[in-house]
Amino acid sequence: HIEHNTITNSYNAALQVTQDHGAVSGLFFQDNWADGGGCTVNINSKPMGSMSTVTVTDNKFGHATRVANCPIVASTDVPLVAARNVFVNSTQTAPVRRG
């Protein structure tokens, strides 16, 4: 659980999970203020292990990403639950890019 943090000025990502060495399970990124990086949250599965549901909810994201409007990116095979994520100082939903 990664909760109630301020993570800013990230170069690569505020949170990056690439699952190089084993299974990922029970990951919650919740109620944080995060900004920066290519994309601020980057979840990418790889063949080395399995990934169960990743939850990204109730976060506020800034706009200072190197990839325009990219608060969250996840590979298409990641079982991602994303809800109630918004850009800071607005009610605009923070989108999830899949790829």
SVG drawing of the C-alpha trace seen along z (x, -y; Angstrom):
<svg xmlns="http://www.w3.org/2000/svg" viewBox="-15 -24 30 40">
<polyline fill="none" stroke="black" stroke-width="0.4" points="0.0,0.0 1.3,-3.4 -1.0,-5.9 -1.1,-9.5 2.1,-10.7 3.4,-13.6 5.7,-12.5 6.7,-15.2 9.6,-16.2 10.0,-12.7 12.1,-12.2 11.2,-8.7 8.0,-8.0 6.7,-8.6 5.7,-4.9 7.1,-2.4 6.3,1.3 7.9,3.5 7.8,6.9 11.2,8.1 11.9,10.6 8.6,12.1 4.9,11.8 3.2,8.5 0.0,8.7 -1.9,6.5 -0.5,3.2 -2.6,0.1 -1.6,-3.4 -4.3,-5.5 -4.9,-9.0 -1.5,-10.4 -0.5,-13.7 1.9,-12.8 3.5,-14.6 6.3,-14.3 8.0,-11.6 7.4,-10.5 4.1,-9.3 3.6,-9.6 2.4,-6.1 3.9,-3.4 2.7,0.2 4.2,2.6 3.9,6.4 6.6,8.7 6.9,12.4 9.1,13.0 6.2,13.2 2.4,12.7 0.6,9.5 -2.7,9.5 -5.0,6.6 -3.3,3.2 -5.4,0.5 -4.9,-3.2 -7.6,-5.2 -8.4,-8.6 -5.2,-10.3 -4.5,-13.8 -2.0,-14.3 -0.1,-17.3 0.4,-18.2 4.3,-18.2 4.8,-15.0 7.2,-14.7 4.4,-12.8 1.5,-15.2 -1.5,-14.4 0.0,-11.0 -0.7,-10.6 -1.1,-6.8 0.1,-4.3 -0.3,-0.5 0.3,2.3 -2.9,3.8 -2.5,7.0 -2.3,5.4 -5.5,6.0 -5.8,2.3 -8.6,0.8 -8.4,-3.0 -11.1,-5.2 -11.6,-8.7 -8.2,-10.0 -8.2,-13.6 -5.9,-16.4 -5.0,-18.7 -7.1,-21.9 -9.8,-20.4 -12.4,-17.7 -11.0,-16.6 -10.5,-12.8 -6.9,-11.7 -6.8,-9.4 -5.2,-5.9 -3.2,-5.2 -3.0,-1.6 -0.3,-0.3"/>
</svg>
